[in-house]
Amino acid sequence: MIKLSKRLEAILQMVPKGIAADIGADHGKLMIALFERGIITHGYAVENKIGPYNRLVKALTDANLIDDVIPLLSDGIKDLPPQVGTVIIAGMGGELIIDILKKYPAKTKQIQTLIVDAHNAVPKLREEVSKMGFAIAEEKIVEEDGVYYEIIKFIRAEMAFYGDKDLEFGPCLRCEKSAVFKQKYQSRIAEIDAILAKEHLPQARIDQLNAEKRRIEGVL
C-alpha cells in the first residue's frame, strides 16, 4: 500500500466515498491511495503538461490502476465527466485554484465536494470559493518540514457568509485552535516582533504589522 506524506494523508481523510478527480495529480499517489483504501470506486487524475502527464501514466500503469484511475491530459476541470462528485486541487497557489474554478463555471457547478490545499492567498480562496456556491465543511492544518498547510473541504451550499476572521484564520481552524494552529501563529507573532525590533520600517508598515499581530492575538 502506498505511503503518503502528512499533507496528502490529511487530504485523503477528507475525501468522501464515490468518484473523485485530482487536478494537478503529479505522480498520482493520492489517487492510488484513495483507490487502494476503497474510498473511491473510480477516479480521474489530471495534468496539463505532457511531461508530468507521462510520469502520471507510468505511475498508474505500474500500480495496475490505469483502468480505474483515468489519466487526463487536460486544462484543469475542463474535461471532467459529470459523474465526478469530488474534486481535489492541491499543491498550487490560491489565485491559480480560483482561476481554474472560474474558467469553466459549468463544470464548477457540477462539483459537490471541493478539497483545496493552497500555498498562498488562502483568505481570498475562502472568499471566492464561497461566492461560487460552496460552504466550508471542514478544515485541517498540518505542519510538514517547517511548512504549514491549510486544507479546506467545501461542500455545495445555497449561501455562505464569512466574516473577516473566518476568511483570514478559517472558521473551523480558529474555533478548534489545534496545537499546530497555535504553533503557526505564535511563530508568526515572534517573526513580527523580530522584524519590528531589527528593521527600520516606514510607519505604514509598522502599523500594518502591529495590526496583524493584534488580529492573531485575538484568535489565539
Summary of the structure (lengths in Angstrom):
residues: 220
radius of gyration: 18.9
end to end distance: 38.6
largest distance: 60.2
contacts: 679
relative contact order: 0.11
helix: 48%
strand: 24%
